[in-house]
């Protein structure tokens, strides 16, 4: 079974970009468009969509987090990213590597940043992967519809021949697991950059290395006990201090 891809535009500013994104999606047979941060699609966007007006007519307008919860795998995109692990949040993968990993999941969301400032760090950290198209250092930023064309070409090429087995672990279980990791990091008063690095590492492990529900339930039980143990330690420390 092939994976299903949807595209999300975050707070688009220009109607022309909305129209061209819809047209590009239609070119590659991708029909599910989600938009955030707008009340309705500008009428002018339909002009630039050309024969892809049906993509706009069927598009959904949702909040960012609301849209994320609908998908098994979320891919962020950015022109301001690199491969240095110390950057933590904006450490990126090449598109072909990332898209192969994405085919392990049934419903995939490709997230296009604002056509003015891109995605924020807070938005990227909620995603499962970050990709950057290799471009000239002299002018790395591509128009949003141009970058989408490159990514959809690669997606169709990879998804058509992919024989990767779909992951059987539910998205809800993965999100609970990541919540445990974040809570434990906060209880330990870890610095934010280190917390982000740990969250990103465990998210990648849970998405790519855990094979079934039994393995995930084992991890959930283990980290739940760690979380409770740390909280219990803090409570005992506070009680001993007060007495």
C-alpha positions as CSV (number, residue, x, y, z in Angstrom):
1,X,0.0,0.0,0.0
2,X,1.3,3.4,-1.0
3,X,1.5,6.3,1.4
4,X,-0.9,9.3,1.2
5,X,0.6,12.7,1.1
6,X,-1.1,16.0,2.0
7,X,0.4,19.5,1.8
8,X,0.0,22.3,4.4
9,X,0.7,26.0,3.8
10,X,1.3,27.8,7.1
11,X,-0.1,31.4,7.2
12,X,0.3,32.1,3.5
13,X,0.5,35.8,2.7
14,X,0.2,36.0,-1.1
15,X,-2.7,34.7,-3.1
16,X,-0.5,34.0,-6.0
17,X,1.5,31.4,-4.0
18,X,-1.7,29.7,-2.8
19,X,-2.8,29.4,-6.4
20,X,0.5,28.1,-7.7
21,X,0.8,25.6,-4.8
22,X,-2.6,24.2,-5.8
23,X,-1.5,24.0,-9.4
24,X,1.7,22.3,-8.6
25,X,-0.1,19.7,-6.4
26,X,-2.5,19.0,-9.3
27,X,0.5,18.5,-11.6
28,X,1.7,15.6,-9.4
29,X,-1.7,14.1,-8.5
30,X,-1.7,15.4,-4.9
31,X,-5.1,16.8,-3.9
32,X,-5.3,17.3,-0.2
33,X,-4.4,20.9,0.7
34,X,-4.5,22.4,4.3
35,X,-4.0,26.1,5.1
36,X,-3.5,27.8,8.5
37,X,-3.8,31.4,9.6
38,X,-6.3,32.6,7.1
39,X,-10.1,32.9,7.4
40,X,-10.8,32.0,3.7
41,X,-9.0,31.5,0.5
42,X,-8.6,34.7,-1.5
43,X,-10.6,34.8,-4.7
44,X,-7.4,35.9,-6.6
45,X,-5.8,32.5,-5.7
46,X,-8.2,30.7,-8.0
47,X,-6.9,32.7,-11.0
48,X,-3.4,31.5,-10.4
49,X,-4.5,27.9,-9.7
50,X,-5.6,27.6,-13.4
51,X,-7.1,24.1,-13.8
52,X,-6.5,23.2,-10.2
53,X,-9.4,25.2,-8.7
54,X,-10.8,21.9,-7.3
55,X,-7.8,21.6,-5.0
56,X,-8.7,25.0,-3.5
57,X,-12.4,24.3,-3.3
58,X,-11.7,21.1,-1.3
59,X,-8.9,22.7,0.8
60,X,-9.3,22.7,4.6
61,X,-8.5,25.7,6.9
62,X,-7.2,24.4,10.3
63,X,-5.1,25.4,13.2
64,X,-1.4,24.2,13.1
65,X,-1.6,21.7,16.0
66,X,-5.1,20.5,14.8
67,X,-3.7,19.6,11.4
68,X,-0.6,17.8,12.9
69,X,-2.9,15.5,14.9
70,X,-4.5,14.2,11.7
71,X,-1.3,12.6,10.3
72,X,1.1,9.8,11.2
73,X,4.3,11.6,10.0
74,X,4.9,15.3,9.7
75,X,7.7,16.8,7.5
76,X,8.8,20.4,8.0
77,X,10.7,22.3,5.3
78,X,13.1,25.2,5.6
79,X,15.7,27.1,3.6
80,X,17.4,28.0,6.9
81,X,18.7,24.6,8.0
82,X,21.9,22.6,8.0
83,X,23.3,19.2,8.9
84,X,25.2,20.3,12.1
85,X,23.8,18.3,15.0
86,X,24.5,21.2,17.3
87,X,21.8,23.3,15.7
88,X,19.3,20.8,17.1
89,X,16.0,22.1,15.8
90,X,17.2,23.1,12.3
91,X,19.3,20.0,11.6
92,X,18.0,18.8,8.3
93,X,18.1,15.8,6.0
94,X,18.3,15.6,2.2
95,X,14.8,15.3,0.7
96,X,15.3,11.9,-0.8
97,X,16.5,10.4,2.5
98,X,13.6,11.9,4.4
99,X,10.9,11.0,1.9
100,X,12.1,7.3,1.9
101,X,11.6,7.3,5.7
102,X,8.2,8.9,5.3
103,X,6.9,6.0,3.2
104,X,6.9,3.9,6.3
105,X,3.8,5.8,7.4
106,X,0.3,5.8,5.9
107,X,-0.7,9.4,6.1
108,X,2.1,12.0,5.6
109,X,2.0,15.8,5.9
110,X,4.4,18.0,4.1
111,X,4.5,21.4,5.7
112,X,5.4,24.6,3.8
113,X,6.5,27.5,5.9
114,X,5.3,31.1,5.6
115,X,6.1,32.6,2.2
116,X,7.7,35.5,4.0
117,X,9.5,34.1,7.1
118,X,9.2,30.3,7.0
119,X,8.5,28.1,10.0
120,X,9.4,29.0,13.6
121,X,11.5,26.8,15.8
122,X,8.5,26.0,17.9
123,X,6.6,24.7,14.9
124,X,9.6,22.7,13.6
125,X,10.2,20.9,16.9
126,X,6.6,19.6,16.7
127,X,7.4,17.9,13.4
128,X,9.1,14.5,12.8
129,X,11.7,15.6,10.3
130,X,13.1,18.7,8.6
131,X,14.2,18.8,5.0
132,X,16.1,21.4,3.0
133,X,16.5,21.3,-0.8
134,X,20.2,21.7,-1.7
135,X,20.5,25.1,-3.4
136,X,23.1,27.7,-4.1
137,X,24.5,29.4,-1.1
138,X,24.4,32.7,-2.9
139,X,20.6,32.5,-3.0
140,X,19.2,29.5,-1.1
141,X,15.6,30.4,-0.7
142,X,13.2,29.1,-3.3
143,X,9.7,30.2,-4.1
144,X,7.3,28.0,-2.1
145,X,5.6,26.5,-5.2
146,X,9.0,25.9,-6.9
147,X,10.3,24.0,-3.9
148,X,7.1,22.1,-3.7
149,X,7.5,21.0,-7.3
150,X,10.9,19.5,-6.5
151,X,9.6,17.7,-3.4
152,X,6.5,16.3,-5.1
153,X,8.6,15.0,-8.0
154,X,10.8,13.1,-5.6
155,X,7.8,11.9,-3.5
156,X,6.1,10.4,-6.5
157,X,9.3,8.8,-7.7
158,X,10.0,7.3,-4.2
159,X,6.5,6.4,-3.2
160,X,5.8,4.6,-6.5
161,X,8.6,2.1,-6.0
162,X,8.8,2.0,-2.2
163,X,8.6,-1.5,-0.6
164,X,9.1,-0.2,2.9
165,X,6.7,-1.8,5.4
166,X,4.3,0.5,7.1
167,X,4.8,1.3,10.8
168,X,2.2,-0.4,13.0
169,X,2.6,1.9,16.0
170,X,-0.1,4.5,16.5
171,X,0.6,8.2,16.4
172,X,-1.0,8.6,19.8
173,X,1.4,6.2,21.4
174,X,4.4,8.0,19.9
175,X,3.0,11.4,21.1
176,X,2.5,10.0,24.6
177,X,6.1,8.6,24.6
178,X,7.5,12.0,23.5
179,X,5.4,13.7,26.2
180,X,7.0,11.5,28.8
181,X,10.5,12.4,27.5
182,X,9.7,16.1,27.6
183,X,8.2,15.9,31.1
184,X,11.2,14.0,32.4
185,X,13.6,16.6,30.9
186,X,11.6,19.4,32.5
187,X,11.7,17.6,35.9
188,X,15.5,17.3,35.6
189,X,15.7,21.0,34.7
190,X,17.6,20.3,31.5
191,X,18.6,23.2,29.4
192,X,16.3,23.9,26.5
193,X,18.8,23.1,23.7
194,X,19.6,19.8,25.3
195,X,15.9,19.0,25.8
196,X,15.2,19.7,22.2
197,X,18.1,17.4,21.2
198,X,16.8,14.6,23.4
199,X,13.3,15.0,22.2
200,X,14.4,14.9,18.5
201,X,16.5,11.8,19.1
202,X,13.8,9.8,20.8
203,X,11.2,10.9,18.2
204,X,13.5,9.6,15.4
205,X,14.1,6.4,17.3
206,X,10.3,5.8,18.0
207,X,9.4,6.5,14.4
208,X,12.2,4.5,12.7
209,X,13.4,1.8,15.2
210,X,10.4,0.5,17.2
211,X,8.7,-2.2,15.3
212,X,5.5,-3.1,17.1
213,X,3.1,-2.2,19.9
214,X,4.7,-4.5,22.4
215,X,8.0,-2.8,22.1
216,X,6.3,0.6,22.4
217,X,4.2,-0.5,25.5
218,X,7.5,-1.7,27.1
219,X,9.0,1.8,26.6
220,X,5.9,3.6,27.7
221,X,5.7,1.6,30.9
222,X,9.4,2.1,31.6
223,X,9.4,5.9,31.1
224,X,6.2,6.3,32.9
225,X,7.8,4.7,36.0
226,X,10.8,7.0,35.6
227,X,8.5,10.0,35.4
228,X,6.6,9.0,38.5
229,X,9.9,8.2,40.3
230,X,11.4,11.6,39.7
231,X,8.2,13.3,40.8
232,X,8.1,11.2,44.0
233,X,11.7,12.1,44.7
234,X,10.9,15.8,44.4
235,X,7.9,15.4,46.7
236,X,10.1,13.6,49.3
237,X,12.8,16.2,49.0
238,X,10.3,19.0,49.6
239,X,8.7,17.2,52.6
240,X,12.1,16.6,54.2
241,X,13.1,20.2,53.6
242,X,9.9,21.6,55.2
243,X,10.4,19.5,58.3
